[in-house]
């Protein structure tokens, strides 16, 4: 399980120990634990029988309890217990089919529960562990109820209205655990110190020299009572029963056999994250490149982008879900899938500019102190920036159906020295300006851009888009075209990047595709547009436009026989 030292499992262990010693079940039921007898085993006259492994009555009884816990703070249902008995006799057992029950709970109340069978007093008892749901859960009678003490109570309209806000603002990683700094794994603490020393910052190196307890306090991982919070437990405690936190698979190419796998169980997050970073670094090829006077080895996937993609997945994921963060390296392509969807206010269209929101504020704060992550709101844009700087595609970040996870896909490859030289020529601060770099990336794909077209690309408003174009012009990246407010790359940069600019290719098919793009962008085309944006002579521009007319793509205006400066072309359907 991801959530070991889980108070639900501790409550179950306490129950079994106390009842086996002669205690009563009722003394232990409460906010997070409820015991149920399997109703399929009890006949109408009260006789206990063998029971039915696939009893729908049993499934509905359990599902109602699961829904109640899901709408509260989670909990654990223990099936196969007679709460009227004392001692070992209380554990009467259940024949329920756990795989069938898991699917039936999902069908009845829409919750994915963790189900496990145990042998207690020679009988089979089943536990159903429930995580807090991000949305209110209705039971099998379409009631919204939540656990309050030992009972389930109907939720009020106000509770239903405030439910999502409360869930998305809660900090899962801040909760207290039974562990202290004495439980920290040496390997995990060593990894924390390695990260701090690698920053080359005096203040970080000073933290690395502290003893374990002082270092963990400095990272905000220890409470006033000396106990680690969940973020601390996650980062530095090796925990029996914990499932893998990160699952890395490495293949030589998409679809190839797995050549390396890292998915250690019971291991602290800091240790696993260090292992994953090292494995990716070892397998990603590097290329020797010279940009200006600087010669160096440049990886096929920028190290900062790789780290940010994985650290973001760990920081912002929904840790109440049990799946690990999945990392797949296939050749030079990296895919990172993080359990849990976007938080409210974040979407694929705003992910660059929206200040970082997280379910795990305490964990995120510690990772920023460790310099594993950028300061708030500047992580995703760094991923985009680092890729554009070396001529690689920008990351693709999207939410999977039903908001079950967020996936980040990175396509690596050989860095492009032409792009690196253009970026280097911009000088500071423009060579690190994400808006300017996204303008460069856009103009590698299309011949011109204006502020309105730029808005969705940099995910900002009209005024900010105008300002970004001005900075790009001041940096010497772009010039204004004959169309006021429209910009293209300067001639020198177009010359440098000619291999990357599809609109400068000279085939007839390429010309037709570019004409279609210009029609969509401008509504009409003039000869000067073809000359300026495609870098051709006026006679060539005339031939391109005449060919488009002959092919039925364009109509000449104001008339087919018109000549002179007033001539323009529109789509044939206009």
N, C-alpha and C positions, 0 to 999 in steps of 0.2 A: 504493500500500500504506500501511496505517497505520504499520507498523513499518519505516520506512526507517532508514538507518544500521544496518540489520539485519545482524548478524554472519553470518547465513546467506547473504545476498546478497553481502556482502563476500567471503565464502569462495568463492562461485561466481566472482566477478570475479577474485580472485587465481588460482584454478584456470585460467581461460581465458587470462589473460595469461601465466602461467608455462608452460603446456603449448604454447601457440602459439609461444612462444620456444624450444621444444625440450625442455621438461621432461616428467616422467612424471606420469601421473594418480595413481599410488599415493602419491606424496609429499604429496598434498593431501586424500586421504580421511581421515576421522576422526570425531570425536564429533558433528559437525553436518553432514557432507557425505558422500554416497555416490553413486558413478557406476554406471550400469547400461547395458548394451547392450540394445537392443530385441530380445528373443528371437525375435520373429516374423520377423526379417530373416535369421536364421542357419539354414541347412538342416541336415539330419542329417549331411551330409558336410562341414560347415563352410564352405560357400560363402555369401557375403553376398548377399542378394537384396533385392527391393523392400520386402518386409514387408507386414503387414496393419494398416490404420488402426484396426481394432477387434478386435485379438487379445486373447482372454481370458487367454492365457498372459502376455502383456505386462501386462495389468491386475493379475493376481495377483502377478506379480513386483514391480511397483511398490507395490501395496497392502501387501504384507508389509513392505517398507522403510518405508512411511508409518506403519504401526502401530507399528513399532519406535521410530521417532522420536517419535510421539505419546505413547508411554508414558515417554519420557525428557524431554529439554528442547527438543524440536522439532528441525528440521533441514531439509535440502534434498536432494532426489533429482534427479540430473542424468541424464536418459534420452537415449540416443543416443551413448554414449561407449564406446570399446573401451579398457579400461584396460591392455591389453598393448602398445598403440602409444605412440609419442612424437610430439610436435609436432602439426601440423594433422591428420595422419592419424588421430589418436585420436578426432576428432569425426566419427564415421561417420554420424550422423543417425538420425532416426526419422520414420515417416509417421503416427504415432499421432494420432487425432482427439482434440483436447484437451477439447472439450465432453463427448464420450462417456467419456473417461477420468475426468474429474471425477465424473460420475454413477456410473461403475462403482466407483470408490474408495469413494464414499459407500455404495453397496450392499454392498460386500464387507467393509469394516471400520468403517463409520459415521463417517468423518472427512471434514470439508469442507476440501479442500486448495486452495491457490492455484496455478494452473497457467499457465505462460507459455511461448510458443515464442520461440526466438532463432535467428539465423543466425550460425553460426561456421564459418569456413573453407569457405564456400559451402554448408554442410549445415545442416539444421534440427535443432536440439537443444531439448529441452523440460525446463523445471525445474518440479518439484513441491515447493512450500514448505509445510512442516508446522508447525503450532503445537502447543505442549504441550497434551495433552488433560486435562480435569479428572477423568477416570476412566481406569483402565487399559484398554488397547485390545487385543483379541485379533486375531491375524492370520487369514489364510484357512485355517489348519490348527487354529484354536481354541487357539493358544498365546499366553500372555502373555509377551512379550519386550520388552526395552528396550535402547536403544543404549548400549554401553559401549566407548568407544574406536572401533575400526574394525569391531566386530562387534555382533551382537544376541545377548543372553543371556536365558535363562529367568528370570523374576522369581520370587523366593522368596515363601513365604507371608507372611513378615514385611513384605517390600516391598509386596505387594499390600494388606495390612492397613493400612499407614501411608501409602498413596499419597494418599488424599483429604485427610488431615490436612496432609501436606506441601504439597499444591498450594494449599489454601485459606489457608494461613498465610504463603505466600511473598509478598514485596513486589515485584511486577513493576516498579514505578516506581523502585526503588532501584538497578537495574542500571546499570553504567557505560556511557557511550557515547564515541565518538571525539571528540565536540565539546567546546569550551570556551566560556567567556563571550564570547570574541571572535566566536563564530558567532551570537550572539543578534541577532535582527532588531530594528532600531530601533523599528518599530511595536509589536512585542510588549513591549519594555521600556517604551515610553511608556504602554501600557495598564496594565502593572503599577503604574506610578507614579500613574496616574489613580485606580486602585482604592484605593491606599494613602492618597492625599490626600483622597479622598471620605469616608473614615472620620471625619474631624475629630478624630482621636486624635493627640496630640503624638508618641507613640512611633512610630506608623505614618508620620506625615509626615516624621519623621527618617529612616526607612528610605528614603523616596522620594528623599531628597537624596543618597543614596550613589551612587557610580559603579556601573556595570553589574556588575563582578566582585564588589564588596562586597555589593551588593543581592542577587545570586543566592546568595551564600554565606549571607547572613542568612535567606534563605528555605529553606535546606537543599537547594539544587538543584545544588551543586557539591561534589565529593569532595575529599579531601585532596591528590590529585594534580592538581587544577585542572580535571578533566574533569566535564562535566555528567552527571548521572544521567538516566535516562529521563524522569523528571518534568520536569527542566529542559529537555531536548531537546523534549519535547512542548509545553511552555508557550511557549518563546521562540525556537525555531529553525525557520526556513522551510526545508523539506526537499524537495529534488527527488525526485519519484517518490511522495511521500506522497499518499494519497487524502484526501478530505475527512474531517475529524474530527467536524464537526457539520453536519447537513443540515437547514436550516430552510425550510419551505414555508408561505406565508401565503395564505389564501383568505378571501373575504368571508363565506362560510358553508360548513358541511359539504357536500361534494359539488361546490362551485363550482370554477371554473378557478383554477389557481395564479396569483396576481397578483405575488408576489415570491418569489424563491428565493435562498438563501445557502448555498452548499456549496463554498467555495474549496478547491482542492487546493494542496498544498505550503506551506500557510500555518500558522503557529504557533497553538497553541490559544488563547493569550491574545488574539491579534488576532481570531480567529474568534468567541470568546465575547463580546468587546466588541461586535462587529458584530451578533451575534444579539440581545444585550440591547437595543441601540439600536433595531433594527428592530422588535422586539416593543413596546417602549415607544412608538414612533411610531404603531403601528397599533392599540393598545388604547385605546378611548375613555375619557374621564374624565367625572365627574359632580360638579357643585358641590353640596356637602352641608354642612349646619350641624348639628353635634352639640354640644349645650350652647351655649357661647359661641364655639365654634371653627367657622369656616367655611373650607372648603378644597376643592381638586380631588381627588377620589378615583377611582383607576382601576378599570375593570371587572374587572381581575385584579390582586390585591395584588402590588406589585413584589417584596416579600420572598418571597412564595410562588412567583412565577415564577422568581426567581433560585435559590431553594433547589431547585426541581424540576430545573433544568438543571444546576446545580453538583453536586447529588447524583448525577445520571446520569453526569457526567464523572468524578467522584471514585471511584465505586464500581464502574464498569463493568469488564467483562473486556476489557482492551486486547489480549489475544492474539487476539480475534476481530477481523475486518477491517471489519465494518460500522460506519458512523458512528453517533453518537447522533442519533436522528431527532426533530426538533421540528416539530410541526404546529400552527399557529395558524389556527383556523377561526372567524372572527367573534370571539367572546369565549370560545372554548373552546381550551384548550391541552393537547396530548398530547405527552409526552416518553417515548421508548422507548430504554432503555439496554441494550446487548448484555451477556448474562450473567445468570444467575438469581440468586436470593437466596443468600447464603452460609449455611452451617449455623447453626442457631439463630435465623434470621430468617424470618418468614413474614408473610403479610397480617394475621394475627391478633396479631402482636407488633411490627409495624413502628414504632408510635408510641413504645413504651417500651424496646425492645431497644437497648442502647448500640450506636452506629454501628460496623459492621464493614466493612472495606474490603480489597480486593485491592491497594490502592495507597496504603500508609501515607505514603510520602514525598510523593506528590502531594497527598493530603488535608491533610497538615500544612502544606504551602506555601499551600494555598487558605484554610486557617484563619488563617494569619498575615496574608494579604491581606484578611481579613474577608469573603471571598466566601461562606464557610460558617460556620455556628455551631460552637461548641465541641462536642466529641465527645458524641454522644447527644442533642443538642437541636435537630437540624435538621428532622426530619420533624414533630415536634410544633409547631414554629413555623409550618409550612405549614398545619396544621389550625387553629391559634390565629388566624392572620391572616384566614383565610376566615370562621371563625365570627364574628369581631368585627364584620364588615360584612354578615353575613346571607347569605353565599354557601355553597353546598354544600361539605362537606368533601372533600378530595382522595380519589380512588380509586386505590389502589396495588396492583397484582397482578402475579404472575409468569405469563408466557406458557407455553403447553404445552411440555414437554420442557426447561423451565428455560433457554430460549434467550434470554430478555430479561425485563426488568422494565419495566412501563408505568405511568406516573403520568398521570392524567387530571384536569384542572381545568376546572370549569364556572364561567365568570365571569358578570357581569351588573351591573345597577345596584345599588349598595350600598343596604341598607335602613336608613333613618334610625331606624326604631323599634328595631331591634336595636342599633344604635350607641348610642342613648340608654340602653338597658337596660345595656349593657356599661359605659358611662361612669358610670352610677349606682352600680356595684358598688364603685368606688374601688380603690385599690392595697392589697394586691397582687393582689386577686381578679380585676381586669380583665385580667391577664396569666396567670392560672392556667388551664392547659390543661384540667385536670379540671373545674373550675367551668364553663368555657366549653362543654365537651362535654355537661355536664348541661343547660345552657341549650339547646344544639342539639337534644338528645334530647327535651326537654319542649316543643319547638316541634312535634314530630311525634306525641307521645303524651301523655296527660293526667297520668301519674304514673310514678314510678320508685322502685325500692329498690336496696339495695347489690348484691344478687345480679344483678339485671338490668343494673346499671351496669358490672359487672366486664368483660364483653367489649367494652364501648364505650370505656372508658379503658384497657383492656388491663392491668389490675392485679388484685391479690388482694382478698379480702373485707375485710380490715382497712383497706387503702388506699381501698377504695370507701366504707366507712363514714366514713373521715376526709374524703374528698372531699365527701360529702353534708353533713357538719358544716360544712365551710368555706363551701359554697354557702348553707347556712342562716345562718351568721354574716354572710355578705355581703348578706343580705336578698333573695336570689334566690328561695328556696323556703320552703315551710312544710310541716309534717307533716300528713298527712291523718288521718281517723279510724282508718285502718288503721295501726297502729304500724309504723314503719320505712318507710312509703311517703311520698313527697313530691311536691308539685306546685308550679308557679309561684305566687308571691304574687299577690293580686288586682290590685295596681297594675301588675305586669309583664304579667299576662294582659290587662289592659285596654290596655296600650301595644302589645302584640303581637297583638291580636285578629285582625287580617287574616291572620296567619301560622299561626294555631292551628286546624287542621281540625276538632278535636273541639268547638270552640265554634260551629260552623255549625249551622243550625237545620233542615236538610232531613231528611225521614224516612229517606232513604237514608244520610245521614251518621250519624244516630242508630243505625241498625242496624249499620253498620260499626264504630262505637265500642263498641257492646254486645258484638260479637264479639271485639274486642280486649281488652275488660275480662274477658270470660270466659276468654280464653287466659291472661291475666296472673294472674288471681285465683282462677279455678275456680268462683267464685260471685259474685253481684252483689246489693247491697242498694240500697234507694232512696236512702240517704244518699250512696252512691258517685256516683249520677247527679247528685244535687244539687251535690255538692262538685266533682266533676271536670268536669262540663259547664256549671256555673254557671247552673243553671236552678232554678225554683221546685219545691216538692214536688208540686203538682198536675201540672206538666209531667213530672216524673220518673215519676210514676205512669202517665201516658199513654204514655211511652216504653216502660216495662216491660210494660204491658198490650198494646201493639202488638207487642212482641217475642214475647209469649205467643201472641197470636192468629196470628202468622206462623209459629208452630212452632219458634221459635228457643229460647225459654226455657220452663221449667216452674217453677211457683210451689211453694215448700216452706215449712213441712212439709206443706201440703195446698193444693189450689186455692182453698179458702174461708178460709184463714188470714188473720188481720189482726194488726196491732200490730208491736212492735219486733222480734219474732223472725222476721219474714218475710224470706226470701231467695229467690234465683232461681238455677237451674243450667241447663246445656244439656239439651236434650230427650233426648239419648241416655243421660243418667246416671240 
